[in-house]
Each structure stands twice: as C-alpha cells, then as structure tokens.
Amino acid sequence: MAVVSMAQGAKMLPLDKILAGDCIEVMNSLPEGSIDLIFADPPYNLQLKGDLHRPDNSKVDAVDDAWDQFDSFKVYDQFTRDWLKAARRLLKPNGAIWVIGSYHNIFRVGTALQDAGFWILNDVIWRKSNPMPNFRGKRLTNAHETMIWASKSEGARYTFNYEALKELNEGLQMRSDWVLPICSGHERLKDEMGEKAHPTQKPEALLHRVLVGSSNPGDVILDPFFGTGTTGAVAKLLGRHYVGIEREERYRRVAQERLGQVRALDAAALQTTLSKRAQPRVAFGQLVERGLLRPGEVLVNARGQAAKVRVDGSLVSAEHRGSIHQVGALLEGAPSCNGWTYWQFRRDGQLIPIDILRQQIRAEMHD
C-alpha cells in the first residue's frame, strides 16, 4: 500500500502517494513552492442537530463523522486559517487553489482565503442535477455547492486552459455555473458492509473539469483532504501527479485500491485545444520567405477586393499599404482587423484562408 508517514514525506515531495497524518502537519513538512494546483474539500462543519429521516422514516446517511465536528466557529476559523497558510506556502508562485464548500462554511473560507493573500478568480456554482430532497419541507432544497478558485497572489500567471474548457462546453465559453450530478451508481464507492465508503465523495466529472481547465499534464496536484481519492484518480487518468493527505486509515485503504485500478491516458488523448495566445507566433513574412506565398501574388477579401503581396511581407491595395492587418482595417474602415482570417489566396481555382498556411508552419514547429 503506497501510504507513507509524515516523516518520510519530509525528505522529498512524494509524488503519487497518499500521506498519512494531520493535513496541516504534513503540509508543513513538504517542500515549499512545490505544488502547481491544490484542490481542497475541507470539512464543512455542518452543525447537524439530531438524525434526519425520509418520509418513510428511514434514516438518512448524513455527515456525522468526528472529522466534520468543531466546537465553535472560532475553532473552525482557526483551523481554516492554519491549513490555508500551510497550503499557500506549498504553492509555486503561479500556483492556484480550488476550495469547495456549502453555505455552512464557504463564506468563512472565502474570507480566510483573502486574508491569507490569495486572489479570488471565480466562484463556481456546482448545481447538482440530482440533489437530495429537503425531507422536512422547512427550507429550499439545497441543490448546489460553491467552489472558489484563487491564485496564490494577485499578479500570479495561473494556468487557465480557456479553449479546452470551451471545447468541453460545445464551443461556448465555460460559465461559472456547472450542472453535474452528484456521485452515485457505479461511481459511488462502498465499504465492506455495502455502505458509502465516504459520505461526501465528489463526482469525477467535477474534478475532470477542474483539472482540465486549470492544470497541465505533468503538474503536481495536492489534495489535503484526500478522502477516497477522487482528485488522485482523475489526476492520474489525466497525466498529472498527485499528492494526497488523509488522516483516516479507512479512507486511505479505499483510495489506494481505487488508484491501483486507474490507468493514465496516452499522450495523444491528453492533448487539449490550445489558446491562440499559447500557440507559436508566426509572422506573415515567414509565408513569403518560405515560398508558401510568392511576392506579387494577389490576396482577396470576402468582397473580392485585392491586395498584392510584397517581398517584405507587407501588402499594397490601391492607395493602402501596410501589414495584412493594417490594410484589412483600412479597406473596412475599421479600427482593427485580423488579417489572418480576412485574406484568402487562390489555389487551383479555390479561395483558401491564409491562416491555413500559418497553421501549417505551427504544426512543423510543434513536431
């Protein structure tokens, strides 16, 4: 079983391991500035009073474990400040953190995050498509949880795979309200008694979206409240490294068995759509230098207006001269223009966007 003690963890960053012990003590033993991303699912401090029953009088398997119980808000707040301080020390300068919670704790956690120096990027509503009903009928059905995404500091250059999340959302910008089901069915882990192995197991779909959107293959993901290992399982599948911390032996045992069944995706499957800013810059002049377009060749826009390519990669169209962007803007009477999508060239009687040639050069750079 790949579980190591806190003392062993102090020697080096133990990649792809579950560390046994108190999360604050273990985090303080790990190397400073060694983590790319943290996903934290801390105790919610639900403050449950008495048992909860369904209309048929069956008891609800609620979160009543000792690890979720704190003597007061003051005690919970100090615990939150302590683990956030330890977490921030571990993050690389451009690292980031996700914290998930409910109305019981997320507002207190948000305050502590800001007080600790984190810079909040978004709050994300996870709207559960299949929430547990409100059996007593005295409140609204609690159908969502809140996640806070924050960078280590205001100026951090955190990872955000915008285009990849856009692809996950069928070509639309990913919004901050995510509709996903709670963990159920075959995904819900059971113990030897056939009961839930963990009362707050998160769905893998939630972690898939978080990790695809805010980390890259090879990154190190820390989960200081590892539970039954959802973060580690998804991280391993997606080619990331994980470090898990869990003090409860029964959860570690389930998590280790689960992780042993996960196989990482191959390199081709791990590739995601890059943002335009992340792609190598290609100057229009390179197309001319490489002979992909010839000096004197004519480009046309959608209205059939023509411009001639010059030896230095500039264009001339009637009285207009300049770059592909400048000439396009002048012809449109617009303040700016993306010349790569504006101009086309002719091959074998077909009009082809010049951006095809830019992508050809980029593909060669990637190879």
C-alpha positions in Angstrom: 0.0 0.0 0.0 1.6 3.3 -1.2 1.0 5.2 2.0 3.9 7.0 3.7 4.3 8.6 7.0 4.8 12.4 7.6 8.4 11.9 8.5 9.0 10.1 5.2 7.2 12.8 3.3 9.5 15.5 4.8 12.6 14.2 2.8 11.2 15.0 -0.6 8.0 15.7 -2.5 6.3 12.2 -2.6 4.7 12.1 -5.9 1.7 9.9 -6.5 1.5 8.9 -2.8 -1.1 9.1 0.0 0.4 10.7 3.1 -1.0 9.6 6.4 -1.5 12.2 9.1 -2.9 15.6 10.0 -3.1 17.8 6.9 -1.5 20.9 8.4 1.4 19.0 9.9 2.0 17.0 6.7 1.8 20.2 4.5 4.3 21.9 6.8 6.7 19.0 6.2 6.6 19.2 2.4 9.0 21.4 0.3 8.0 25.0 -0.1 6.9 26.1 -3.6 6.5 22.6 -5.0 2.8 22.3 -5.9 1.1 23.6 -9.1 -2.5 23.3 -8.0 -4.5 22.4 -4.9 -8.0 21.0 -4.7 -9.3 21.2 -1.2 -12.6 19.7 0.0 -12.3 20.6 3.7 -14.8 19.6 6.5 -18.0 21.7 6.0 -18.7 22.0 9.8 -22.4 21.1 9.0 -23.5 21.6 12.6 -26.1 18.8 12.4 -28.5 18.6 15.2 -30.1 15.1 15.6 -30.9 12.5 13.0 -32.6 13.1 9.6 -35.3 10.8 8.3 -37.0 10.3 5.0 -40.9 10.3 4.7 -40.8 6.5 5.0 -39.0 7.0 8.4 -35.7 5.5 7.0 -32.6 7.3 8.4 -30.5 9.5 6.0 -26.8 8.6 5.9 -25.8 12.1 6.8 -22.3 13.5 7.6 -22.0 12.9 11.3 -18.3 11.9 11.5 -16.0 13.4 14.1 -13.8 15.0 11.4 -16.7 17.3 10.5 -17.4 18.5 14.0 -15.9 21.6 15.6 -16.6 23.1 19.0 -17.3 26.6 17.6 -17.0 28.9 14.6 -13.9 30.3 16.3 -12.2 26.9 16.3 -13.3 26.2 12.7 -12.0 29.5 11.6 -8.6 28.9 13.2 -8.4 25.5 11.6 -9.2 27.1 8.2 -6.5 29.8 8.6 -3.9 27.3 9.6 -4.5 24.9 6.7 -4.7 27.7 4.1 -1.4 29.2 5.4 0.3 25.8 5.0 -1.3 25.3 1.6 -0.1 28.8 0.3 3.4 28.0 1.4 3.4 24.9 -0.8 2.1 26.6 -4.0 4.5 27.7 -6.7 4.5 31.4 -7.5 2.0 30.9 -10.3 0.0 28.2 -8.5 -3.7 28.2 -7.7 -6.2 26.6 -5.4 -9.8 25.4 -5.6 -11.8 25.1 -2.4 -15.3 23.6 -2.3 -17.9 24.1 0.4 -21.6 24.6 1.2 -23.4 27.5 2.8 -22.3 26.2 6.2 -18.6 27.1 5.6 -17.8 28.6 2.2 -18.3 32.3 3.2 -16.0 31.8 6.2 -13.4 30.1 3.9 -13.7 32.9 1.3 -12.8 35.5 4.0 -9.9 33.4 5.2 -8.6 33.0 1.6 -8.5 36.7 1.0 -7.0 37.4 4.5 -4.2 34.8 3.7 -3.2 36.7 0.5 -4.9 34.6 -2.2 -6.5 36.4 -5.1 -10.0 35.1 -5.9 -10.5 34.5 -9.7 -14.0 33.0 -9.7 -16.6 31.4 -7.6 -18.2 28.5 -9.3 -21.7 27.1 -8.5 -21.9 23.4 -8.8 -25.6 22.8 -9.4 -26.5 19.3 -8.7 -28.8 17.8 -11.3 -29.9 15.1 -8.8 -29.8 16.7 -5.3 -31.1 15.1 -2.2 -34.6 16.3 -1.5 -35.4 18.5 1.5 -37.3 16.0 3.6 -38.6 18.3 6.3 -40.0 20.9 4.0 -38.8 23.8 6.1 -36.2 25.1 3.7 -35.4 25.2 0.0 -33.8 22.1 -1.4 -30.1 22.5 -1.1 -29.2 21.8 -4.7 -25.7 23.4 -5.1 -22.2 23.7 -3.6 -19.8 26.6 -4.2 -16.2 26.4 -5.3 -13.7 29.2 -5.0 -10.9 29.4 -7.5 -8.0 31.6 -6.4 -4.4 32.3 -7.5 -1.6 32.4 -4.9 -1.3 36.2 -5.4 -2.9 39.0 -7.5 -0.2 39.0 -10.1 0.3 35.3 -10.5 0.2 33.8 -14.0 -2.1 30.9 -13.1 -3.0 28.2 -15.6 -6.3 28.7 -17.4 -7.0 26.4 -20.4 -9.7 28.6 -21.8 -10.0 26.8 -25.2 -10.1 23.4 -23.6 -13.0 24.3 -21.4 -14.7 25.9 -24.3 -14.4 22.6 -26.2 -15.9 20.8 -23.2 -18.9 23.2 -23.5 -19.6 22.6 -27.2 -17.7 25.6 -28.4 -19.2 28.1 -25.9 -17.4 29.9 -23.2 -17.4 27.9 -20.0 -19.7 29.6 -17.5 -19.4 29.7 -13.7 -22.5 27.6 -13.1 -21.8 23.9 -13.7 -24.6 21.4 -13.9 -23.3 18.0 -12.9 -24.9 15.0 -11.0 -23.8 14.0 -7.5 -21.7 10.9 -7.2 -24.0 7.9 -7.4 -24.4 4.5 -9.1 -21.3 2.5 -10.0 -19.1 5.5 -9.2 -20.1 5.6 -5.6 -17.6 3.6 -3.6 -18.8 1.2 -1.0 -17.1 -0.3 2.1 -17.1 -4.0 3.0 -20.6 -3.6 4.6 -22.0 -2.2 1.4 -22.3 1.3 2.8 -21.0 4.5 1.4 -17.2 4.5 1.8 -17.3 8.2 2.2 -20.3 10.5 2.8 -19.1 13.4 0.7 -17.4 11.6 -2.3 -17.2 14.1 -5.2 -18.0 13.1 -8.8 -15.1 12.5 -11.1 -16.8 14.8 -13.7 -16.3 17.7 -11.3 -12.6 17.1 -10.9 -12.2 16.4 -14.6 -13.4 19.9 -15.4 -11.3 21.5 -12.7 -8.1 19.8 -13.7 -8.5 20.1 -17.5 -9.2 23.8 -17.0 -6.6 24.8 -14.5 -3.6 22.4 -14.8 -1.5 20.7 -17.4 -0.1 17.2 -17.9 2.9 16.7 -15.5 1.6 19.2 -13.0 1.5 18.3 -9.3 -1.9 18.4 -7.7 -2.3 18.4 -3.9 -5.4 17.3 -2.1 -5.0 17.9 1.6 -8.4 16.2 2.4 -7.9 13.2 0.1 -10.8 11.1 1.3 -11.4 8.2 -1.0 -9.1 9.7 -3.7 -11.3 11.3 -6.4 -8.7 14.0 -7.0 -5.9 11.5 -7.3 -7.8 9.1 -9.6 -8.7 11.9 -12.0 -5.2 13.4 -11.8 -3.6 10.0 -12.6 -6.0 9.5 -15.5 -5.2 12.9 -16.9 -1.4 12.5 -16.7 -0.9 14.7 -13.7 0.9 13.8 -10.5 -1.0 13.8 -7.2 -0.1 14.2 -3.5 -2.9 13.2 -1.2 -3.1 13.7 2.6 -5.6 11.7 4.6 -5.7 11.0 8.3 -8.4 8.4 8.3 -7.0 4.9 7.6 -10.3 3.5 6.3 -10.4 6.2 3.6 -6.7 5.7 2.7 -7.3 2.0 2.2 -10.3 2.6 -0.2 -8.4 5.3 -2.1 -5.3 3.1 -2.6 -7.4 0.3 -4.0 -9.1 2.7 -6.3 -5.9 4.3 -7.6 -4.5 0.9 -8.4 -7.2 0.4 -10.9 -6.6 3.7 -12.8 -4.5 3.8 -16.0 -3.3 7.1 -17.4 -4.4 8.1 -20.8 -1.9 8.1 -23.6 -0.1 11.3 -24.7 -2.4 11.9 -27.7 -5.5 11.7 -25.7 -4.1 14.2 -23.1 -3.6 16.9 -25.7 -6.1 19.8 -25.4 -7.1 22.7 -27.6 -4.5 25.4 -27.1 -5.5 29.1 -26.7 -4.4 31.3 -29.5 -2.1 33.2 -27.2 -0.3 29.9 -26.3 0.4 29.0 -29.9 3.8 30.0 -31.5 3.8 33.4 -33.2 4.1 33.2 -37.0 4.8 36.4 -38.9 3.1 36.8 -42.3 6.6 37.5 -43.8 7.5 33.9 -43.0 5.0 32.7 -45.5 6.7 34.8 -48.1 10.2 33.7 -47.1 9.2 30.0 -47.2 7.7 30.4 -50.6 4.2 29.5 -49.4 3.1 32.8 -50.9 5.0 34.5 -53.7 5.8 38.2 -53.9 3.4 39.7 -56.4 0.7 37.1 -55.5 -2.8 38.6 -55.1 -4.9 38.1 -51.9 -8.6 38.9 -51.8 -11.1 39.6 -49.1 -14.7 38.4 -48.9 -15.9 41.3 -51.1 -13.4 40.5 -53.9 -11.1 43.5 -53.0 -7.5 42.6 -53.9 -4.1 43.3 -52.4 -0.7 42.3 -53.7 2.0 40.6 -51.6 5.4 42.4 -51.4 8.8 40.9 -50.8 8.9 42.2 -47.1 5.6 40.6 -46.2 3.5 43.8 -46.5 0.5 44.4 -48.8 -0.4 47.1 -51.3 -4.0 47.7 -52.3 -4.7 50.8 -54.4 -3.5 53.7 -52.1 -3.3 51.4 -49.0 0.0 49.9 -47.8 0.9 48.1 -44.6 0.6 44.7 -42.9 -2.2 42.2 -43.5 -4.0 43.6 -40.5 -3.5 47.3 -41.4 -4.6 47.0 -45.0 -7.6 45.0 -44.0 -8.6 47.6 -41.4 -8.2 50.4 -43.9 -10.4 48.6 -46.5 -13.1 48.0 -43.9 -12.8 51.5 -42.4 -12.4 49.7 -39.0 -10.0 50.4 -36.1 -8.6 46.9 -36.4 -8.7 43.7 -38.4 -7.5 40.1 -38.1 -5.7 39.8 -41.4 -5.2 36.0 -40.9 -9.0 35.4 -41.2 -9.6 38.4 -43.5 -7.4 37.5 -46.5 -7.6 34.5 -48.9 -5.3 33.2 -51.7 -6.3 31.2 -54.8 -5.1 27.7 -55.5 -6.5 25.5 -58.3 -9.4 27.8 -58.6 -10.3 27.7 -54.9 -10.1 30.5 -52.4 -8.2 29.4 -49.2 -7.8 31.4 -46.0 -4.1 32.4 -45.4 -4.5 31.1 -41.9 -4.2 27.6 -43.3 -0.6 28.4 -44.2 0.1 29.8 -40.6 -1.3 26.5 -39.1 1.0 24.5 -41.4 4.1 26.3 -40.1 2.8 25.9 -36.5 2.4 22.2 -37.0 6.0 22.0 -38.2 7.2 23.9 -35.1 5.2 21.5 -32.8 6.8 18.5 -34.5 
